[in-house]
Amino acid sequence: MTSCGNQPIFKDGKGCGSCYQIRCLNHPACSGNPETVMITDMNYYPVAKYHFDLSGTAFGAMAQPGRNNELRHAGIIDIQFRRVPCIYPGKTVTFHIEHGSNPNYLAVLVEFEDGDGDVVQVDIMEGNSGYWMPMRESWGSIWRMDSKRRLQGPFSLRITNESGQTLVAYQIIPANWAPNTYYRSNIQYEAFGSAGGGQDFGSAGGGQDFGYPGGLVISSAAGLGTEILGIIGLVCLASYRLHGIEVPKL
């Protein structure tokens, strides 16, 4: 499942692809079980220090069986969240050549990175030149290379995640590449031992720290009105908002 996040979570695109566990508390419809969401977009609505925007499906996934709608209409409820490793079973890091790419402009979307899930740097090498050139971040996990001359494939890509781990996909993009095409590599990060991945959720009042200080307040769209729904829809088509507030350790 996916979610938008505000600036401390999305981090100007550096947090795109990162994964979080969320669970709701203090409402009879809450299951108490954590669900994992991946950050895919930014939400600009200034509601709290930390907040997530979820679809109705993701919001309802935190409910007990058969009580999805009840939780969606709860109005405001408490939630805990923490950063966890991303895990994509059976997948390797994949590169998508974005629409509009041409011999002088190459835009690449990086997908399915286990572990941190986010990429903070991408470098590109033409053919066998041995020279790495830094790409520029366009938005989220899309990185681009602008050139006054025609870029010469095949291309190797070097990616670095938030923990500083680097992987290289040698000549992953062929010389005859085409826009709107996926190129799957044979590289992948370790999913374990990443930031925020090892803590257990504790019960309310248990004194557990969850990566970011404190808990969350969730507001469902049913309690906020259609104007809020419109704002969320402009950002990432989500329907339910999760507001983060800073509180003492639980």
Secondary structure, DSSP 8 states (H G I E B T S, - for coil): -EEEE-HHHHGGGTTTT-EEEEEEESSTTB----EEEEEEEE----SSSEEEEE-HHHHHTTB-TT-HHHHHT--EEEEEEEEE-B--TT---EEEE-TT-BTTEEEEEEE---BT--EEEEEEEETT---EEE-EEEETTEEEEE-SS---SSEEEEEEETT--EEEEEEEE-TT--TTEEEE-S----SSS-TT-S-----TTS----SSSS-EEEE-HHHH-HHHHHHHHHHHS--EEEEE------
